[in-house]
Amino acid sequence: MPKLKTRRGAAKRFRLTGRGKVRRQKMGKSHILTKKTRKRKRRLRKSALGSPADVRNIKRMIKGR
């Protein structure tokens, strides 16, 4: 079997923590920011963990296996 390539779109969106959890950015921080409150934009800065239902597939896409 040849080596599988990493899915570049997933590699740009997700990272693994030291313990193997999937880290992602929250959505909604790229545009249309004027109507969002300061508090909301501040909360969107922080990263979040990937959903347990998706973690297996995300790891497979990132590692290329």
C-alpha positions in Angstrom: 0.0 0.0 0.0 1.3 3.5 -0.8 1.4 6.2 1.8 -1.7 8.3 2.0 -1.5 12.0 1.6 -2.6 14.4 4.3 -5.9 16.3 3.6 -4.5 19.8 3.4 -7.8 21.5 4.1 -8.1 19.5 7.4 -4.5 20.1 8.3 -5.0 23.9 8.1 -8.1 23.8 10.3 -7.2 21.3 13.0 -4.2 20.5 15.3 -3.5 17.9 17.8 -2.8 18.7 21.4 0.0 17.0 23.3 -2.5 14.3 24.6 -3.9 13.7 21.2 -7.1 15.7 21.4 -8.2 17.7 18.3 -8.1 21.5 18.6 -10.0 23.8 16.3 -10.9 27.5 16.0 -14.5 28.6 16.6 -16.4 29.7 13.6 -17.8 33.2 13.0 -14.7 35.3 13.4 -13.8 36.0 9.8 -16.3 38.7 8.6 -19.5 40.6 9.5 -17.9 41.6 12.8 -19.5 45.0 13.3 -22.8 43.6 14.5 -21.2 41.2 16.9 -20.6 42.4 20.5 -17.1 42.8 21.9 -17.8 40.0 24.4 -18.8 37.6 21.6 -15.8 38.4 19.5 -13.5 37.9 22.5 -15.0 34.5 23.2 -14.5 33.5 19.6 -10.7 34.1 19.9 -10.3 31.0 22.1 -9.8 27.6 20.5 -12.2 24.7 21.1 -12.0 20.9 21.1 -13.3 18.8 18.2 -16.5 16.9 18.7 -16.0 13.3 19.9 -18.1 12.1 17.0 -15.7 13.6 14.5 -12.3 13.1 16.2 -11.5 9.7 14.6 -12.1 11.0 11.1 -10.2 14.2 11.7 -7.2 12.4 13.0 -7.2 10.1 10.0 -7.3 13.1 7.7 -4.5 15.0 9.5 -2.1 12.1 9.8 -2.7 10.8 6.3 -3.4 7.2 7.5 
